[in-house]
């Protein structure tokens, strides 16, 4: 059965450790990642929190990456394409040996935090054993079974998922709103208070399981 795991990997021993160590405020978020062969991983990476020129120079000095190329620079963030050529053993194993998929990944000074879809629980176990054998640190923080549906993917109950989707369809999140909370509650035949609490719990859960990845004290 497909399994989703939230994993923390220390910055040391993982790609971009030099850059994360050199620049206190930089934050990386993987947009897309591909493993071309056992020695190279090519991610598309969003970077925020650092001066673009300083970041570019630091990336050029980072021994774990090569062929760094800026794809886009909207607002205060930059999208890079690069090759990870060092400290990628665990990631390559997940992508090429276990058919894993990286659903989300964020790199900060306190570590890399990844949400990974494994085809089954055994694949996760083999990955953990691989890291132990190779003396690689990997902390499995949370595990979900995919048969939990949206709850497994985002922590939502079916009721919360249906309510948020319906709110979107009714224009509740538009600016200005197409429907008020009271009218939306009447449409669903529940009380104003019950709807408000359901939406707040659902929104909190969505933030915890999509935006907040591995941030201690937030859950």
C-alpha positions in Angstrom: 0.0 0.0 0.0 1.4 3.4 -1.0 2.8 5.4 2.0 3.7 9.0 2.5 6.5 9.8 4.9 7.7 13.1 6.3 11.5 13.0 6.7 14.1 15.3 8.2 17.6 15.2 6.9 20.4 17.3 8.5 21.9 19.9 6.2 25.4 18.4 6.6 25.7 15.4 4.4 23.0 16.7 2.0 23.1 18.9 -1.1 23.5 22.6 -0.7 24.9 22.3 2.9 27.7 24.8 2.0 25.1 27.4 0.9 22.8 26.9 3.8 25.7 27.2 6.2 27.0 30.4 4.6 23.7 32.2 4.2 21.7 32.4 7.4 18.4 33.5 5.9 18.3 31.5 2.7 15.4 29.1 2.2 15.1 26.5 -0.6 12.0 24.8 -1.8 12.0 22.1 -4.5 9.6 22.7 -7.4 10.5 19.5 -9.3 13.3 16.9 -9.1 14.6 14.3 -11.5 17.3 11.6 -11.0 19.0 11.1 -14.3 21.5 8.5 -13.2 23.0 7.1 -9.9 25.4 10.1 -9.6 23.3 13.1 -10.5 20.0 14.7 -9.4 18.6 17.7 -11.3 16.1 19.8 -9.3 14.3 23.0 -10.0 14.7 25.0 -6.8 13.0 28.2 -5.5 15.3 30.3 -3.3 14.2 33.1 -1.0 15.8 35.1 1.8 19.1 36.0 0.3 20.5 38.7 -2.0 20.4 37.2 -5.5 24.0 38.1 -6.4 25.4 36.8 -3.1 23.4 33.6 -3.5 24.6 33.1 -7.0 28.3 33.5 -5.9 27.7 31.2 -3.0 26.1 28.5 -5.2 29.1 28.7 -7.5 31.4 27.9 -4.6 29.1 25.0 -3.3 30.9 21.7 -4.1 27.6 19.8 -4.0 26.1 21.5 -7.1 27.1 22.3 -10.7 25.6 23.9 -13.8 23.5 26.4 -11.8 21.1 28.4 -14.0 18.6 31.0 -13.1 15.2 30.2 -14.7 13.1 33.1 -13.3 13.3 35.9 -10.8 9.7 37.0 -9.9 9.4 39.4 -7.0 11.8 38.5 -4.1 12.4 34.8 -5.1 14.5 33.0 -7.7 13.9 29.8 -9.5 17.1 27.8 -10.3 17.9 24.7 -12.3 21.0 22.9 -11.1 22.7 19.6 -10.8 23.3 18.0 -7.4 26.5 16.1 -7.7 27.4 15.3 -4.1 25.6 14.2 -0.9 22.6 12.8 -2.8 22.9 9.1 -2.0 19.7 8.8 0.0 17.7 10.8 -2.5 19.0 8.9 -5.5 18.1 5.6 -3.7 14.6 6.8 -3.1 14.0 8.0 -6.7 15.8 5.3 -8.6 15.7 2.2 -6.4 12.4 2.5 -4.6 10.3 4.5 -7.2 9.7 7.2 -4.6 8.3 10.6 -5.5 9.2 13.8 -3.7 5.9 15.6 -3.1 7.5 18.5 -1.2 10.9 19.5 0.0 12.2 22.5 1.9 15.8 23.3 2.9 16.7 25.6 5.8 19.6 25.9 8.2 18.0 23.5 10.6 17.7 20.7 8.0 16.0 19.5 4.8 12.3 18.5 5.3 10.8 16.2 2.7 7.4 14.7 2.1 7.9 11.5 0.0 5.4 9.1 -1.6 6.7 5.5 -1.4 4.9 2.7 -3.3 4.6 0.7 -0.1 5.8 0.6 3.5 8.6 -1.9 2.6 10.2 0.7 0.3 10.3 3.2 3.2 11.9 0.5 5.4 14.5 -0.4 2.8 15.4 3.3 2.5 15.8 3.6 6.2 18.0 0.5 6.2 20.0 1.9 3.3 20.7 5.1 5.2 21.8 3.2 8.3 24.2 1.0 6.2 25.6 4.1 4.5 25.9 6.0 7.7 23.4 8.6 6.5 21.1 10.5 8.9 17.4 10.3 8.2 14.6 11.0 10.8 11.2 9.7 9.8 8.8 12.2 11.6 5.4 11.2 10.3 3.9 8.4 8.2 0.5 8.2 6.4 -1.2 5.5 4.4 -2.5 6.7 1.0 -5.8 4.8 1.5 -6.7 7.7 4.0 -7.3 9.7 0.8 -7.2 13.5 1.4 -6.6 12.9 5.1 -3.5 10.9 4.3 -2.2 13.5 1.8 -3.2 16.7 3.6 -4.5 15.6 7.0 -8.1 16.6 6.1 -11.2 14.7 7.0 -13.6 14.0 4.2 -16.0 16.5 5.7 -13.3 19.2 5.8 -12.2 18.5 2.3 -15.7 18.6 0.9 -16.5 21.9 2.8 -13.3 23.7 1.6 -13.9 22.5 -2.0 -17.5 23.7 -1.8 -16.4 27.0 -0.4 -14.1 27.5 -3.3 -16.8 26.6 -5.8 -19.2 29.1 -4.2 -16.7 31.9 -4.4 -16.1 32.2 -0.7 -12.4 32.8 -1.2 -12.9 35.4 -4.0 -12.1 39.0 -3.3 -14.7 40.3 -2.8 -16.6 37.2 -1.7 -19.4 35.9 -3.9 -21.1 34.3 -0.8 -21.1 35.2 2.8 -20.4 32.8 5.6 -24.0 32.9 6.7 -25.4 32.3 3.3 -22.9 29.5 2.7 -23.9 27.9 6.1 -27.5 28.1 5.0 -26.6 26.4 1.7 -25.0 23.5 3.6 -27.8 23.4 6.2 -25.5 23.8 9.2 -25.0 26.6 11.7 -22.8 29.7 11.1 -20.6 28.7 14.1 -20.3 25.0 13.0 -19.2 26.1 9.5 -16.8 28.7 10.8 -15.1 26.1 13.1 -15.0 23.5 10.4 -13.3 25.9 8.0 -10.8 27.1 10.6 -9.8 23.5 11.5 -9.5 22.6 7.9 -7.4 25.6 7.0 -5.1 25.0 10.0 -4.7 21.4 8.9 -3.9 22.4 5.3 -1.3 24.8 6.5 0.3 22.3 8.8 0.5 19.6 6.0 1.4 21.8 3.0 3.1 25.0 4.1 4.6 24.0 7.4 7.0 21.1 6.6 8.9 20.0 9.6 8.8 23.3 11.5 9.0 22.3 15.2 6.4 23.8 17.5 3.9 24.6 14.7 1.9 21.4 14.9 
